[in-house]
């Protein structure tokens, strides 16, 4: 589980993401992509699906009980 993300890979992914002209956002739908790119690397909004899932899970677990 200990891979290394090389700087060239980070630069390539960010460069590619920054070429999108009519895209409103980028969704990182793979668990490895957040290792290669972050919001500071690109100009358009970035959504990390693993982060969204983790937050939703925590919110669900700690939500007050709903009346039945």
N, C-alpha and C positions, 0 to 999 in steps of 0.2 A: 504493500500500500504506500510505499514511499517514492513516488515519482517526482521528477523535477521538471518544472516548466521553464524552458529556455527563454531568454529575453527576445530572441528572434521570433519565437512562436507568439509571445504576447504582442509584439509589434505587428506581426502579420494579421492577427485576429483583429486588433484595434484598427489597423489600416483598412481592412476589408469592411468592418462595421461602419466606419466613417465615410465609406463611398456611397452608402444608401442615401438617395436624395428625397424620395417621396415616402419614406418609411416613418411612421410616427413613433415607433419604439422597437427595441430588440429584446426578445425573450431568450434567456439562457436556459434552454430546455434539457441540458445535459449536466450531470453532476461535476464534470471536469471543467466546463467552460468558465465558471467563476474563479477558477485558479489562474486562468489566462487573461481575463479581462474584468475591469471594474468600471463603475460609472465615470470615474475621473479619466478613463482612457478614451471615451467616446462622447460625441456631442448630443446624441439623442437619448431619450430615456431608456434605461436598462432595467429589466426585470429578471431577477434570479428565481427561477421556479422552485428550487430547493429551499431558499429563504422564505418564500411565500408559503410553501407547504409547512415548514417548521413553525412559522408564526401562527398560521391557522390552527395547527395542532395544539399549540400551547393555549391559544385563545379558547379553543373548544374545551380543553381539559379543565381550565380554570374559570370557565364561564359559570355564572350563578345558575342553579337548577331552574329549568323552565316549568311552569305549572302545567299539569296534565289534564 
